[in-house]
Amino acid sequence: MRAWYCEWQRLQAEGHALAHNAGRGSAYTSKRRPVRLMYMEHFKTEAEAVKQERQLKRWNAEKKRSLISGDIQTLKRLSKRYWA
């Protein structure tokens, strides 16, 4: 089973994935080990990070795969706000 898990954090992301794989962290990831870091963005403020997390959590798997792979054309095609 593949699950897409999004979260913002203050810690270094690589260390956070290791903690999840060691069984520390959320109950969600502890049941879905091993976890892998697939995508990461840096933000200047916590508010910006939380806003992006909320947006990504509403996306379907295909849209998340496009973001992870860097497929901008597919990401635009899947976007509801893209009309060009």
C-alpha positions as CSV (number, residue, x, y, z in Angstrom):
1,M,0.0,0.0,0.0
2,R,1.3,3.5,-0.8
3,A,0.1,6.4,1.2
4,W,1.0,10.1,0.8
5,Y,1.7,11.8,4.1
6,C,2.3,15.6,4.3
7,E,3.5,17.5,7.2
8,W,5.4,20.7,8.1
9,Q,8.3,20.6,10.6
10,R,11.0,22.7,12.2
11,L,13.5,19.9,12.2
12,Q,15.7,18.6,9.3
13,A,13.5,16.5,7.1
14,E,15.9,13.6,6.7
15,G,16.2,13.2,10.5
16,H,12.4,13.3,10.7
17,A,12.0,10.4,8.3
18,L,14.5,8.4,10.3
19,A,12.5,9.1,13.5
20,H,9.3,7.9,11.8
21,N,11.0,4.7,10.7
22,A,12.3,4.1,14.2
23,G,8.6,4.2,15.4
24,R,8.7,7.7,16.9
25,G,6.3,10.3,15.6
26,S,2.7,10.0,14.4
27,A,0.6,6.9,14.7
28,Y,-0.2,7.2,11.0
29,T,3.4,6.7,9.9
30,S,4.2,4.1,12.5
31,K,1.7,1.8,10.8
32,R,3.0,2.5,7.3
33,R,6.8,1.9,7.7
34,P,9.2,2.2,6.1
35,V,8.6,5.8,5.1
36,R,10.7,7.7,2.5
37,L,11.1,11.4,2.1
38,M,9.9,12.1,-1.5
39,Y,9.7,15.9,-1.6
40,M,10.7,18.8,0.5
41,E,10.3,22.6,0.3
42,H,11.7,25.3,2.5
43,F,9.6,28.3,3.7
44,K,10.5,31.4,5.5
45,T,7.7,31.3,7.9
46,E,5.7,28.6,9.7
47,A,2.5,30.1,8.3
48,E,3.7,29.6,4.7
49,A,4.6,26.0,5.5
50,V,1.2,25.2,7.1
51,K,-0.6,26.9,4.1
52,Q,1.3,24.7,1.6
53,E,0.7,21.5,3.8
54,R,-3.0,22.2,3.8
55,Q,-3.0,22.6,0.0
56,L,-1.1,19.4,-0.6
57,K,-3.3,17.4,1.6
58,R,-6.3,18.3,-0.7
59,W,-4.4,17.0,-3.8
60,N,-5.0,13.6,-5.3
61,A,-2.2,11.1,-5.7
62,E,-1.6,11.9,-9.4
63,K,-1.1,15.5,-8.7
64,K,1.3,14.7,-5.8
65,R,3.3,12.4,-8.1
66,S,3.6,15.1,-10.7
67,L,5.0,17.5,-8.1
68,I,7.5,14.9,-6.8
69,S,8.7,14.1,-10.3
70,G,8.9,17.7,-11.4
71,D,6.3,17.2,-14.1
72,I,5.1,20.8,-14.3
73,Q,3.0,20.3,-17.5
74,T,0.9,17.5,-15.9
75,L,0.7,19.5,-12.6
76,K,-0.7,22.4,-14.6
77,R,-3.1,20.2,-16.5
78,L,-4.4,18.8,-13.2
79,S,-4.8,22.2,-11.6
80,K,-8.3,23.5,-11.3
81,R,-7.1,27.1,-11.6
82,Y,-5.0,26.6,-14.7
83,W,-6.8,27.5,-18.0
84,A,-4.1,28.2,-20.5
